[in-house]
Amino acid sequence: MEVISKNKIIFDPLYGFIHLTNLEWEIIHTPFYQRLRWIKQLGFTFYTFPGAEHSRYGHSIGVMFNAHKILQRLGRGVHEQDLFDDKVQSPQKAFHQSIRLAALLHDLGTFMFSHTTEMSYIRYGETTNEKGGKGHPDDHEHLGSYIIKNTDYPGGITFILKKYRLDAQKISNLVKGNDSSILANQILHSEVDCDRMDYLLRDAHYSGIKYGTYDRDYLLHHFKVATVNGHEIVAFNHNALHAVEDFLMARFAWYSQVVRSARGARFDAIAEELCFHLLEKGKIYTYSQLMDMIAHNPEQFYTFNDQYFMQQVHLNYSNGSLDKNPRMKDLAHCLLFGKAPRTIRCEEFHQRILSQDEDHVYEKIVKRAEEKIKEIKEILKKKGTDSDWIVEDLPKKNIIFVKSRKKLVKTKTNENLLLERDPAKIMMDNGEVKLLGDVENSIISGLQTKFNFVPNVYCSDSAYELLKQEGIITE
């Protein structure tokens, strides 16, 4: 009897046909998952690269498919006939299905335009700072975990998981990367994981920019299970060393040349400023309101998507509520009508390759950038008008190849660094397992301390001209 349904299938532009279990099929047809259709994967990058219109919906299914393929390659997946047969129950199947679900649900709490507006909620920190709270950041990971554990009603994610006898807390732990299985955490959260494997290829495909491409089939073939101090971990065969490095370099180039480039990041920076302003003025859903919707009104939570954000920006732009704040009015105009701000180029805002192990150098460079921003603000305040504004976009995270050994030692949670979740490991021909950065013929061994610092500062046309007159902008 054919167990794998011909109907529960999706055709993906990268991987072809992807089959879904009955459980997964139910989940993707909930308001929580369907919402992801209306959230762009790359925020406002499509303003610069018009093809980048793809959504978190397709990405998440692709991440699930990669997790499935990794499990199969590692020999930790069950036979597909068993996976797709609801009558079959075993610990091995529960593990396989849980990994697939964690991959499928990893972006369930994604904000409007993905990470673009998420940073506004993290900055605002409504529930993070509330009295008696847990102090969690108001981010997509904790919001997604809340959905998984607090929707025990018909059509809710918790309800569906219980129906199929799966543990919502287990799925939540996997989504957050703190499961008891190091191997499971690595599949979902590491320097080479199922999430990155999908978004690099998917973002390159839709944007038309080939920086993110790598040899997925070759990489998949060389996933390996290694045992360290009694723990199973993910490693890669030594003969795939350069495929792993190619993957990491592709990611480094993608973030440097597309995501964090001045052209790619400018409208995201504007949207973040607008979202933060709307949060301060009570003009947009707060984090606690989102949690209340999740618990009681999933169809209202469904509306928390890109369309909602643009509607709120347009509403506040057109109804006069931004008139008393010319800067925000101008920013809304830029975002609504695709009017790009100017980029301030001066020595303090140059991209730089720095060392992760030289904090004092990094701190000095950041301080110089912050002081230059302060100087610019003072000039605009004294000599400018309300139409002279800037948007500062100093990086919240820096672009790395891998975390340096010194940083790993400083932040380690295990005595043996090979048991740390994130770093890529290589299995040598003699069976010895090493950190990628410790392999002698590895290019990454010479680059492991490096990161790219990419500051961006934008301004209005009039501010640009004023700053040129003042000698701030010399390029």
PEBEL-V329954 format. One record per backbone hydrogen bond with DSSP energy under -1.0 kcal/mol. NH is the residue of the N-H (numbers start at 1). CO is the residue of the C=O. Records with the same first field share a line. If there is no record, write none. Layout:
# PEBEL-V329954
NH: CO / CO
This chain:
# PEBEL-V329954
9: 7
10: 18
12: 16
16: 12
18: 10
20: 8
25: 21
26: 22
27: 23
28: 24
30: 27
34: 30
35: 31
36: 33
37: 34
38: 35
39: 36
41: 54
43: 40
45: 42
47: 44
48: 45
49: 45
52: 49
53: 51
56: 39
57: 36
59: 55
60: 56
61: 57
62: 58
63: 59
64: 60
65: 61
66: 62
67: 63
68: 64
69: 65
70: 66
71: 67
72: 68
73: 69
74: 70
76: 71
83: 79
84: 80
85: 82
88: 85
94: 90
95: 91
96: 92
97: 93
98: 94
99: 95
100: 96
101: 97
102: 98
103: 99
104: 100
105: 101
108: 105
110: 107
114: 111
116: 113
117: 112
118: 114
119: 115
121: 117
122: 118
123: 119
124: 120
125: 121
129: 125
133: 130
139: 137
143: 139
144: 140
145: 141
146: 142
147: 143
148: 144
149: 145
150: 146
153: 151
156: 153
159: 151
160: 156
161: 157
162: 158
163: 159
164: 160
165: 162
166: 161
171: 167
172: 168
173: 169
174: 170
175: 171
176: 172
178: 173
185: 181
186: 182
187: 183
188: 184
189: 185
191: 422
194: 187
197: 193
198: 194
199: 195
200: 196
202: 198
203: 199
204: 200
205: 201
206: 202
207: 203
208: 204
213: 210
216: 214
219: 215
220: 216
221: 217
222: 219
223: 220
224: 235
226: 233
228: 231
231: 228
233: 226
235: 224
236: 425
237: 222
238: 427
240: 237
241: 238
244: 240
245: 241
246: 242
247: 243
248: 244
249: 245
250: 246
251: 247
252: 248
253: 249
254: 250
255: 251
256: 252
257: 253
258: 254
259: 254
260: 255
265: 261
269: 265
270: 266
271: 267
272: 268
273: 269
274: 270
275: 271
276: 272
277: 273
278: 274
279: 275
280: 276
281: 277
282: 279
283: 278
290: 286
291: 287
292: 288
293: 289
294: 290
295: 291
296: 292
297: 293
301: 297
302: 298
303: 300
304: 301
305: 303
306: 38
309: 305
310: 306
311: 307
312: 308
313: 309
314: 310
315: 311
316: 312
317: 313
318: 314
319: 315
322: 316
323: 320
325: 322
329: 325
330: 326
331: 327
332: 328
333: 329
334: 330
335: 331
336: 332
337: 333
339: 334
342: 459
344: 457
349: 346
350: 347
352: 453
354: 451
356: 449
358: 355
362: 358
363: 359
364: 360
365: 361
366: 362
367: 363
368: 364
369: 365
370: 366
371: 367
372: 368
373: 369
374: 370
375: 371
376: 372
377: 373
378: 374
379: 375
380: 376
381: 377
382: 378
383: 379
384: 380
388: 385
391: 458
393: 456
399: 452
408: 404
409: 405
410: 406
411: 407
419: 416
420: 417
426: 434
427: 236
428: 432
431: 428
434: 426
436: 424
438: 435
439: 436
442: 439
446: 443
448: 444
450: 447
451: 354
452: 399
453: 352
456: 393
458: 391
459: 342
460: 389
464: 460
465: 461
466: 462
467: 463
468: 464
469: 465
470: 466
471: 468
472: 467
473: 467
